[in-house]
Amino acid sequence: MASDLVVETDVALLVNAPHANLEPPDWNALASFRNVLDICGLFDVISFKHISRLLNVRADALY
């Protein structure tokens, strides 16, 4: 069962990398980044949207 997914993030690299075939410069994040790309394959349509860090307060609170 596939569906559509919209990911809103304040990480510009995450928004731009899938389109440009880039990997993160921080090697510590590489495994997590590749996991995100693998999960993308489970959806028919996935959209990445950049939002400002100020609008991402809920996610920042998780750290």
C-alpha distances in whole Angstrom, upper triangle without the diagonal:
4,7,10,13,16,19,22,25,28,28,29,28,25,24,27,26,22,24,27,26,28,28,30,33,33,33,32,29,28,25,24,23,22,19,18,18,16,13,13,12,8,8,9,12,14,18,20,23,27,28,32,32,34,31,29,31,28,27,31,31,29,31
4,7,10,13,15,19,22,25,25,26,25,21,21,23,22,19,21,24,23,25,25,27,31,31,30,30,26,25,24,22,21,19,17,16,15,14,11,10,9,6,5,6,9,11,14,17,20,23,25,29,29,31,28,26,29,27,25,28,30,28,30
4,7,10,13,17,19,23,23,24,24,20,19,21,22,18,20,23,23,25,25,26,30,30,31,30,26,26,24,22,21,20,18,16,16,15,12,11,11,8,5,5,7,9,12,15,17,21,22,26,27,29,25,24,27,24,23,27,28,26,29
4,7,10,13,16,20,20,21,21,18,16,19,19,16,17,21,21,23,23,24,28,29,29,29,25,24,24,21,19,19,18,15,15,15,12,10,11,9,6,6,5,6,8,11,14,17,19,23,24,26,22,21,24,22,21,24,26,25,27
4,6,10,13,17,17,18,18,14,13,16,17,14,16,19,19,21,21,22,25,26,26,26,22,22,21,18,17,17,15,12,13,14,11,9,11,10,7,8,6,5,6,9,11,14,16,19,20,22,19,17,20,19,17,21,22,21,23
4,6,10,13,14,15,16,13,11,14,16,14,15,18,19,20,20,20,24,24,25,25,21,21,21,18,16,18,16,13,14,15,13,10,13,13,10,11,8,6,5,6,7,11,12,16,17,19,16,14,18,16,15,18,20,20,22
4,6,10,11,12,13,10,9,12,13,12,14,17,18,18,18,17,21,21,22,21,18,18,18,15,14,15,14,11,12,14,12,10,14,14,12,14,11,7,6,5,6,8,10,13,14,16,13,12,15,14,12,15,17,16,18
4,7,9,10,12,10,9,12,14,14,16,18,19,19,19,18,21,21,23,22,18,19,20,16,15,17,17,13,15,17,15,14,17,18,16,17,14,11,8,6,5,6,6,10,11,13,10,8,12,12,10,13,15,15,17
4,5,7,10,8,7,11,13,14,15,17,18,17,16,15,17,17,20,19,15,17,18,14,13,16,16,12,15,17,16,15,18,19,18,20,17,13,11,7,6,5,6,8,8,11,9,7,11,11,9,10,14,14,14
4,6,9,8,9,11,13,15,17,18,19,17,17,14,16,16,19,18,15,17,19,16,14,18,18,15,17,20,19,18,22,23,21,23,20,16,14,10,8,6,5,5,5,9,8,7,10,11,9,10,13,14,14
4,5,5,7,9,10,13,14,15,16,14,13,11,13,13,16,15,12,14,16,13,11,15,16,13,15,18,17,16,20,21,21,23,20,16,14,10,9,7,8,9,8,12,12,10,13,14,11,11,15,15,15
4,5,5,6,8,11,12,12,14,12,12,11,13,14,17,17,14,15,18,15,13,16,17,14,15,19,18,17,20,22,21,22,19,16,13,9,9,6,9,10,10,14,14,13,16,17,15,15,19,19,18
4,5,5,5,9,10,10,11,8,8,7,9,11,13,14,11,12,15,13,10,13,15,12,13,16,17,15,19,21,20,22,19,16,14,10,11,9,12,13,14,17,17,16,19,20,16,17,20,20,19
4,6,6,7,10,10,11,9,9,8,11,12,14,15,11,11,13,11,8,11,12,9,10,13,13,12,15,17,17,19,16,12,11,8,9,9,11,13,14,17,16,14,18,18,15,16,19,18,18
4,6,7,8,10,11,11,12,11,14,16,18,18,15,15,17,14,11,14,15,11,11,15,15,12,16,18,16,17,14,11,9,5,6,6,10,12,14,17,16,14,18,18,16,17,21,20,20
4,6,6,6,9,8,10,10,13,15,17,19,15,15,17,16,12,14,16,13,12,16,16,14,17,19,18,19,16,13,11,8,9,9,13,15,16,20,19,18,21,22,19,20,24,23,23
4,5,5,6,5,6,8,11,13,14,16,13,12,14,13,10,11,13,11,10,13,15,13,15,18,18,19,16,13,12,10,12,12,16,18,18,22,21,20,23,23,20,21,25,23,23
4,6,5,7,8,11,14,16,17,18,15,13,15,14,10,10,12,10,8,11,12,10,12,15,14,15,13,11,10,9,12,13,17,19,20,24,22,21,24,24,21,23,26,24,24
4,6,8,11,13,16,18,19,21,18,16,18,17,14,14,16,13,11,14,15,12,14,17,16,16,13,12,11,10,12,14,17,20,22,25,23,22,26,26,23,25,28,27,27
4,5,9,12,14,17,18,20,17,16,18,18,14,14,17,15,13,16,18,15,16,20,19,19,17,15,14,13,15,15,19,21,23,26,25,24,27,28,25,26,30,28,28
4,7,10,13,15,16,18,16,13,15,15,12,11,15,13,10,13,16,14,15,18,18,19,17,15,15,14,17,17,21,23,24,27,27,25,28,28,25,26,30,28,28
4,7,9,12,13,15,13,11,13,14,10,11,14,13,11,14,16,15,17,20,20,21,19,17,16,14,17,16,20,21,22,26,25,23,26,27,24,24,28,26,25
4,6,9,9,11,9,7,10,11,8,8,12,11,10,13,16,15,17,20,21,22,21,18,18,15,18,17,20,21,21,25,25,23,25,26,22,22,26,24,23
4,5,7,9,7,6,10,10,7,10,12,12,12,15,17,16,19,21,22,24,22,19,19,16,17,16,19,19,19,23,23,20,23,23,20,20,23,21,20
4,6,9,8,8,12,13,11,13,16,16,16,19,20,20,23,25,26,28,26,23,22,19,20,19,21,21,20,24,25,22,24,25,22,21,24,23,21
4,5,6,7,10,11,10,12,15,15,16,19,20,21,23,25,26,29,27,24,23,20,21,19,21,21,19,23,24,21,23,24,20,19,22,20,18
4,5,5,8,10,10,11,14,15,16,17,19,20,22,25,26,29,28,24,24,22,23,22,24,24,23,26,27,24,25,26,22,21,24,22,20
4,6,7,8,10,11,13,14,16,17,19,20,22,24,26,29,28,24,24,22,23,22,23,23,21,25,25,22,23,23,20,19,21,19,16
4,6,5,6,9,10,11,13,14,16,17,19,21,22,25,24,21,21,18,19,18,20,21,19,22,23,19,21,21,17,17,19,17,15
4,6,5,6,9,10,11,12,14,15,17,19,21,24,23,20,20,18,20,20,22,23,22,25,25,22,24,24,20,20,23,20,19
4,5,5,6,9,10,11,12,14,16,18,20,23,22,20,21,19,21,21,23,24,23,26,26,23,24,23,20,20,22,20,18
4,5,5,6,9,10,11,13,15,16,18,21,20,17,18,16,18,18,20,21,20,23,23,19,21,20,16,17,19,16,16
4,5,5,7,9,10,11,13,15,17,19,18,15,16,13,16,16,18,20,19,23,22,19,21,20,17,18,20,18,17
4,5,5,6,9,10,11,14,15,18,18,15,16,15,18,19,21,23,23,26,25,22,25,23,20,21,24,21,21
4,5,5,6,9,10,12,14,17,17,14,16,15,18,19,21,23,23,26,24,21,23,22,18,20,22,19,19
4,5,5,6,9,10,12,15,14,11,12,11,14,16,18,20,20,23,21,18,21,19,16,18,20,18,18
4,5,5,7,10,11,13,13,10,12,12,15,17,19,22,22,25,24,21,24,23,19,22,24,22,22
4,5,6,8,10,13,13,12,14,14,18,20,22,25,25,28,26,24,26,24,21,24,26,23,23
4,5,5,8,11,12,10,13,13,16,19,21,24,23,26,24,21,24,22,19,22,23,21,22
4,5,6,9,8,7,9,10,14,17,19,22,23,26,23,21,24,22,20,22,25,22,23
4,6,8,9,9,12,14,17,20,23,26,27,29,27,25,28,26,23,26,28,26,27
4,7,9,9,13,15,18,21,23,27,27,30,27,25,27,25,23,26,27,25,27
4,5,6,10,13,16,19,21,25,26,28,25,23,26,24,22,25,27,25,27
4,7,10,14,17,20,23,26,28,30,27,25,28,27,25,28,30,28,30
4,7,10,13,17,19,23,25,27,24,23,26,24,23,26,28,27,28
4,7,10,13,16,20,21,23,20,19,22,21,19,22,25,23,25
4,6,10,13,16,18,20,18,17,20,20,18,21,23,22,24
4,7,10,13,15,17,15,14,18,17,15,18,21,20,21
4,6,10,12,14,12,12,16,16,15,17,20,20,21
4,7,9,12,10,10,14,15,13,15,18,18,19
4,7,8,6,7,11,12,12,13,16,17,18
4,5,5,7,9,12,12,11,15,16,17
4,5,5,7,10,9,8,11,13,13
4,5,6,9,10,9,11,14,15
4,6,8,9,10,12,14,15
4,6,6,6,9,11,12
4,6,5,6,9,11
4,6,5,7,10
4,5,5,8
4,5,6
4,5
4
